[in-house]
Amino acid sequence: MNMPLDPARFDLPARLQFPHIDESGALVSSAPKGPGETQAPDDSFKNLLQGLVSHVDTLQKDADASIRGLATGETTNVHDVTIKMEEAGIAFDLMMQVRNKLMEAYQELIKMQG
C-alpha cells in the first residue's frame, strides 16, 4: 500500500514549514506570520536554508549527546539513541542532496550564460 506523504505529519519548527505555490504561481510560505510581520522575498530562501542547516546541526548535537550519555551510562535506552542517530543521519543526507541540486542548478545557469 503506497500512501501519499503528508508534510503535516512531521513536527517541524514554524520557520521550516514547507512553502507552497498559490493559484497565481507565487511561492507562499506556510509559516505563520505575526501581526504586521512581513518577509522580504530575497531573504526567504536564505532564511529557509539557514533554518535547515541549523536544524540539522541541532539534530547532530542531540545525537552526539545521546551517544555520550550511552557511553557514560547516563542512559541505557539504546533504542532512543539509535533513533536520534538515524534522524540526524537522514537529515544530513537530505541537506546534502539539497546542496547537490542547488549546485547543479547553479552550474546549469552558468552554462546558459556562456
C-alpha positions in Angstrom: 0.0 0.0 0.0 1.5 3.3 -1.1 0.3 6.2 1.0 1.0 9.8 0.0 3.5 11.8 2.0 1.7 14.3 4.3 4.1 17.1 5.5 1.7 17.9 8.3 2.7 14.6 10.0 6.1 15.9 10.7 6.7 18.2 13.7 8.8 21.0 12.0 9.5 24.3 13.6 7.4 27.1 12.1 10.4 28.5 10.2 10.9 25.2 8.5 7.4 24.6 7.2 7.3 23.9 3.5 6.3 26.7 1.2 3.7 26.1 -1.5 2.7 27.7 -4.8 -0.6 29.6 -4.8 -3.0 30.0 -7.8 -1.0 32.9 -9.3 2.2 30.8 -9.3 3.8 32.8 -6.4 5.8 31.0 -3.8 4.0 31.3 -0.4 5.4 30.3 2.9 3.1 28.2 5.1 4.8 29.5 8.2 2.5 31.7 10.3 3.3 35.3 10.4 2.6 37.6 13.4 0.7 40.9 13.1 2.5 43.3 10.8 5.2 40.8 10.1 6.4 40.6 6.5 9.2 38.7 5.0 11.4 40.1 2.2 11.2 37.9 -0.9 15.0 37.8 -1.3 15.5 36.8 2.4 13.0 34.0 2.5 15.2 31.4 0.6 18.3 32.4 2.6 16.3 32.1 5.8 14.9 28.7 4.8 18.4 27.3 4.1 19.8 28.8 7.3 17.0 27.2 9.2 17.5 23.8 7.6 21.2 23.9 8.4 20.6 25.0 11.9 18.0 22.2 12.4 20.4 19.6 11.0 23.1 20.9 13.4 20.8 20.6 16.3 19.9 17.0 15.4 23.6 16.1 15.1 24.3 17.7 18.5 21.4 15.8 20.1 22.6 12.5 18.6 26.1 13.2 19.9 24.8 14.0 23.4 22.8 10.7 23.3 25.8 8.7 22.4 27.9 10.3 25.1 25.0 9.5 27.6 25.0 5.9 26.5 28.8 5.6 26.7 28.9 7.2 30.2 26.0 5.1 31.5 23.6 8.1 32.0 21.1 6.3 29.7 20.6 2.7 28.9 17.9 3.2 26.2 19.8 2.1 23.1 16.6 2.4 21.0 16.3 6.2 21.6 19.9 6.7 20.9 19.6 4.7 17.6 16.6 6.7 16.6 18.4 10.0 17.2 21.4 8.9 15.2 19.2 7.8 12.3 17.2 11.1 12.4 20.5 13.1 12.3 21.9 10.9 9.5 18.8 11.2 7.3 18.5 15.0 7.9 22.2 15.4 6.9 21.7 13.2 3.8 18.7 15.3 2.8 20.7 18.5 3.3 23.5 17.2 1.1 21.0 16.3 -1.6 19.5 19.8 -1.5 23.1 21.2 -1.7 23.9 19.0 -4.7 20.7 20.0 -6.5 21.4 23.7 -5.9 25.0 23.3 -7.2 23.6 21.5 -10.3 21.1 24.3 -10.9 23.8 27.0 -10.5 26.2 25.2 -12.9 23.3 24.9 -15.4 22.7 28.7 -15.1 26.4 29.4 -15.7 26.4 27.2 -18.8 23.3 29.1 -20.2 25.0 32.5 -19.7 28.2 31.4 -21.5 
